[in-house]
């Protein structure tokens, strides 16, 4: 199913396609597919392509939300929920950050995580009796 979604979204020049495994963290779906369209017209074209491809291959389309506005279109395909965003909406809602596993987020080397890790590693220990305890106490 995710391959059908990816191919149909990329055929309409969707950008930044990402599939997030959310199984075990929500009963809504097993996978979130996230893709960006440069305009509301393009997000609608991507949504149309995804729903058409899913239906042609015998998958049911349970629900479509946000199509009229076009800035965030949600397509419920059962085990896969597709989110089609404009760039502004994708950045604002940042579903990748919200739904990524903590280990997955840190392993991606994202700037917010890598800076925190390097700042923690560079911070001197101020435990009593350590060489840095005197300098941090003064």
Steps between C-alpha positions, in 0.01 A plus 500: 500500500774747594666445161174593325477817709867592438486441125177692449619794713835518324330478159335832588837647604438467871806588707655367819311173509534332840342185641482479880437169674248583772388144572477434870474872578151567367193305399442738209739337254824308461665758275478874443605611155598867481559695180518866402342679206624847408149648478144417594433405139789255510393352836157431351658341192714277725195405708302419185784283367538312829128429537464398135801265518375347825152439360637355173700247702199402711583690818219681677511873565326546834513876527651814350531817710623848412462469124302824459766708677792302356767605748487169691316211339458180697415177315402203715586176320453278804848381601656804332407862563633742241572862592545736206626841612597834360857586611378746765256254656752216499755715679243626749351160597830308466343154526840337453613646832172421677481137389865396474640273766747673732782269384408553136503879545844499658638260242398730217748754625238775505644832612288524814616160621864517394548841662348376825721189500819694426414765761444229762826328407694827520351599838757444778407287796443700820474210741664551839859391492530532122763734355226726360313530833722780626477702180124465482458595866696825467 
